């Protein structure tokens, strides 16, 4: 019997960087709660952004935010994994020469920090993702605990990500593509799969009682941590290989249809 359903958001459940969840999925989460099945949103997004997407059921779900660096359940942080200071300093030093072509978003447990004054990027963060953040002159002068650094390039960061950013740091931190426009850097221990395993142990739920959905490389660990896993049909080859099954993507509301077919039929 399934007791926990976890899904990536962007590119899996809804279109990348959109702020709204479709009504059918909202009602499905309510029905799951009535059956004693917990829904968990797992994303590279920050907690505030995820909560906005699920605002109609925000108190009824669990959150694996920042790729697993920030996990919340029932209004409290149950796990926070900060980055090492020397890694933050080194990654910022690498990224700053690319400002103008790329933008950086620095996550903390309480929100985010931005050095950029790029109005289009700030509009995306504000009105697309609905993130909570503040502008600072120098992230490295702030005293807040940093849990993730994300670099954004409009349309695609893949070439820079796979040729420069990720190879430069993959042996020291967790560095991965988090969508076509984003590369994420976190502590080496951070992974959606580790986050899901933590939540399963915290709740006393077995792997065999968990269903997961994903599309990008930061979802691979999550596919392996669930007894029943689905890659959407637009997923990367690595995610499809890790997942047990393939399902339709966000355009066809594949997550919604699979849940209804498996749980309610």
C-alpha positions as CSV (number, residue, x, y, z in Angstrom):
1,X,0.0,0.0,0.0
2,X,1.3,3.5,-0.9
3,X,1.6,5.8,2.1
4,X,3.8,8.6,0.6
5,X,3.7,10.2,-2.8
6,X,6.6,12.5,-3.7
7,X,6.9,14.6,-6.9
8,X,9.3,17.0,-8.5
9,X,7.6,20.2,-9.5
10,X,9.2,22.0,-12.6
11,X,9.0,19.9,-15.7
12,X,7.3,17.1,-14.0
13,X,4.1,18.3,-12.3
14,X,3.9,21.8,-13.9
15,X,5.8,23.9,-16.5
16,X,9.1,25.3,-15.4
17,X,9.0,28.4,-13.2
18,X,5.2,28.7,-13.2
19,X,3.5,29.6,-9.8
20,X,0.2,27.7,-10.0
21,X,-0.9,24.2,-9.5
22,X,-3.9,23.0,-11.5
23,X,-7.2,22.5,-9.6
24,X,-7.4,18.8,-10.3
25,X,-4.1,18.1,-8.6
26,X,-5.2,20.2,-5.6
27,X,-8.3,18.1,-5.2
28,X,-6.2,14.9,-5.6
29,X,-3.9,16.0,-2.7
30,X,-7.0,16.6,-0.5
31,X,-8.3,13.2,-1.3
32,X,-5.0,11.6,-0.6
33,X,-4.9,13.3,2.8
34,X,-8.4,11.9,3.6
35,X,-7.0,8.4,2.8
36,X,-4.0,8.9,5.1
37,X,-1.6,9.2,2.2
38,X,1.0,12.1,2.5
39,X,1.9,14.1,-0.6
40,X,5.4,15.6,-0.6
41,X,6.7,18.3,-3.1
42,X,10.4,17.8,-3.9
43,X,12.2,20.6,-5.7
44,X,15.3,22.6,-6.2
45,X,13.0,25.6,-5.4
46,X,13.1,27.2,-2.0
47,X,10.4,26.5,0.6
48,X,8.5,29.8,0.1
49,X,8.2,29.2,-3.6
50,X,7.0,25.6,-3.2
51,X,4.5,26.7,-0.5
52,X,3.1,29.3,-2.9
53,X,2.5,26.6,-5.6
54,X,0.7,24.4,-3.1
55,X,-0.9,27.3,-1.2
56,X,-4.4,25.7,-1.3
57,X,-3.0,22.6,0.5
58,X,0.1,24.1,2.1
59,X,-0.6,22.7,5.5
60,X,-1.4,19.2,4.3
61,X,1.9,18.3,2.5
62,X,5.6,17.8,3.3
63,X,8.4,19.7,1.6
64,X,11.8,18.6,0.3
65,X,13.1,22.0,-0.8
66,X,16.5,23.1,-2.2
67,X,17.1,19.5,-3.6
68,X,16.9,18.1,0.0
69,X,19.0,20.7,1.8
70,X,15.8,22.0,3.5
71,X,13.1,19.6,4.6
72,X,9.9,20.8,6.4
73,X,6.9,19.0,7.8
74,X,4.1,20.3,9.9
75,X,5.4,23.9,10.1
76,X,8.9,23.0,11.2
77,X,12.3,22.4,9.8
78,X,13.2,18.7,10.3
79,X,16.5,18.9,8.4
80,X,18.7,21.7,7.2
81,X,22.1,21.0,5.5
82,X,24.4,24.1,5.1
83,X,27.3,24.4,2.7
84,X,30.9,24.7,3.9
85,X,32.1,28.3,3.9
86,X,35.1,27.6,1.7
87,X,32.9,26.1,-0.9
88,X,30.6,29.0,-0.9
89,X,33.5,31.4,-1.3
90,X,35.1,29.4,-4.1
91,X,31.8,28.9,-6.1
92,X,31.0,32.6,-5.9
93,X,34.5,33.5,-7.1
94,X,33.9,31.3,-10.1
95,X,30.5,32.6,-10.9
96,X,31.0,36.4,-10.6
97,X,33.0,36.8,-13.9
98,X,29.9,35.4,-15.6
99,X,27.5,38.0,-14.2
100,X,25.6,39.5,-17.1
101,X,25.5,36.2,-19.0
102,X,24.4,34.3,-15.9
103,X,22.8,35.2,-12.6
104,X,23.2,33.7,-9.1
105,X,20.6,33.0,-6.4
106,X,21.9,32.1,-3.0
107,X,19.6,30.2,-0.7
108,X,19.3,30.3,3.1
109,X,16.8,28.5,5.4
110,X,14.9,31.7,5.7
111,X,14.9,32.9,2.1
112,X,17.4,34.0,-0.5
113,X,20.1,36.5,-1.3
114,X,20.7,38.2,-4.7
115,X,23.6,40.4,-5.9
116,X,22.1,40.9,-9.3
117,X,20.3,44.0,-10.4
118,X,19.1,42.4,-13.6
119,X,15.4,43.4,-13.7
120,X,14.3,40.4,-15.9
121,X,15.9,37.9,-13.5
122,X,14.5,39.7,-10.4
123,X,11.0,39.6,-12.1
124,X,11.4,35.8,-12.7
125,X,12.4,35.2,-9.1
126,X,9.6,37.5,-7.8
127,X,6.7,36.8,-10.1
128,X,7.7,33.5,-11.6
129,X,9.0,31.5,-8.6
130,X,7.5,33.8,-5.9
131,X,10.7,33.4,-3.9
132,X,11.4,35.3,-0.7
133,X,14.7,37.1,-1.0
134,X,16.6,40.3,-0.4
135,X,19.2,42.1,-2.4
136,X,22.8,42.4,-1.0
137,X,26.0,43.9,-2.3
138,X,28.1,41.0,-1.3
139,X,26.8,37.6,-0.3
140,X,30.1,36.7,1.3
141,X,29.7,39.5,3.8
142,X,26.4,38.2,5.1
143,X,26.3,36.0,8.2
144,X,23.4,33.8,7.1
145,X,23.8,30.0,6.7
146,X,23.9,29.2,3.0
147,X,22.3,25.9,1.9
148,X,22.4,26.2,-1.9
149,X,23.9,28.3,-4.7
150,X,22.0,28.3,-8.0
151,X,23.2,29.8,-11.3
152,X,20.7,30.8,-13.9
153,X,21.1,31.5,-17.6
154,X,18.0,32.3,-19.7
155,X,17.1,29.6,-22.2
156,X,20.0,27.3,-21.3
157,X,22.9,27.0,-19.0
158,X,23.7,23.4,-20.0
159,X,26.9,24.2,-22.0
160,X,28.5,26.2,-19.3
161,X,27.1,23.9,-16.6
162,X,28.4,20.7,-18.1
163,X,31.7,22.1,-19.5
164,X,32.8,24.5,-16.7
165,X,30.6,24.9,-13.6
166,X,29.9,21.3,-12.7
167,X,33.3,19.8,-13.6
168,X,35.0,22.5,-11.5
169,X,33.2,21.5,-8.3
170,X,31.7,18.0,-8.7
171,X,34.4,16.4,-6.6
172,X,33.9,18.8,-3.7
173,X,30.1,19.5,-3.6
174,X,26.9,18.2,-5.1
175,X,26.7,20.0,-8.4
176,X,24.0,19.2,-11.0
177,X,21.7,20.4,-13.7
178,X,18.4,21.3,-12.2
179,X,16.5,22.1,-15.4
180,X,17.7,23.5,-18.7
181,X,18.3,27.0,-17.2
182,X,19.7,26.1,-13.8
183,X,22.8,24.6,-12.2
184,X,22.6,23.9,-8.4
185,X,25.5,23.6,-5.9
186,X,24.9,22.1,-2.4
187,X,26.7,20.2,0.3
188,X,28.0,16.9,-1.1
189,X,25.5,15.0,1.1
190,X,22.5,16.8,-0.3
191,X,20.3,14.9,-2.7
192,X,16.6,14.5,-3.2
193,X,17.0,10.8,-2.8
194,X,18.7,11.3,0.6
195,X,16.0,13.8,1.5
196,X,13.3,11.2,0.6
197,X,15.1,8.5,2.7
198,X,15.3,10.9,5.6
199,X,11.6,11.7,5.4
200,X,10.7,8.0,5.0
201,X,12.7,7.2,8.2
202,X,11.2,10.2,10.0
203,X,7.7,9.1,9.3
204,X,8.3,5.4,9.6
205,X,7.4,4.7,6.0
206,X,9.1,2.0,4.0
207,X,10.6,2.4,0.5
208,X,8.0,0.0,-0.8
209,X,5.2,2.3,0.4
210,X,6.5,5.3,-1.5
211,X,5.8,6.5,-5.1
212,X,7.9,9.1,-6.8
213,X,7.8,11.2,-10.0
214,X,10.7,13.2,-11.7
215,X,12.3,14.5,-14.8
216,X,15.8,15.9,-14.3
217,X,19.1,14.6,-13.1
218,X,18.5,15.9,-9.6
219,X,15.6,13.5,-9.4
220,X,17.7,10.3,-9.9
221,X,18.3,9.6,-6.2
222,X,14.6,10.1,-5.6
223,X,13.7,7.5,-8.2
224,X,16.0,5.0,-6.5
225,X,14.6,5.8,-3.0
226,X,11.0,5.0,-3.9
227,X,9.5,1.5,-4.4
228,X,7.5,2.7,-7.4
229,X,9.0,5.5,-9.5
230,X,8.0,7.3,-12.7
231,X,10.0,9.4,-15.1
232,X,7.9,11.7,-17.2
233,X,8.3,11.2,-21.0
234,X,10.3,14.4,-21.3
235,X,12.8,13.3,-18.6
236,X,16.6,12.9,-19.3
237,X,17.8,9.5,-20.3
238,X,19.5,9.0,-16.9
239,X,16.2,9.6,-15.0
240,X,14.3,7.2,-17.3
241,X,17.0,4.6,-16.7
242,X,16.7,5.1,-12.9
243,X,12.9,5.1,-12.8
244,X,10.9,1.9,-12.9
245,X,8.3,3.3,-15.3
246,X,7.5,6.2,-17.8
247,X,4.4,8.4,-17.6
248,X,3.1,11.4,-19.5
249,X,4.6,14.8,-18.6
250,X,3.1,18.0,-17.2
251,X,1.2,18.9,-20.4
252,X,-0.9,15.8,-20.2
253,X,-1.1,16.0,-16.3
254,X,0.7,12.7,-16.1
255,X,1.3,12.7,-12.3
256,X,-2.4,13.4,-11.7
257,X,-3.5,10.6,-14.0
258,X,-1.1,8.0,-12.6
259,X,-2.1,8.8,-9.0
260,X,-5.8,8.5,-9.8
261,X,-5.3,5.3,-11.7
262,X,-3.1,3.7,-9.1
263,X,-4.7,5.0,-5.9
264,X,-8.4,5.7,-6.6
265,X,-9.3,3.2,-9.2
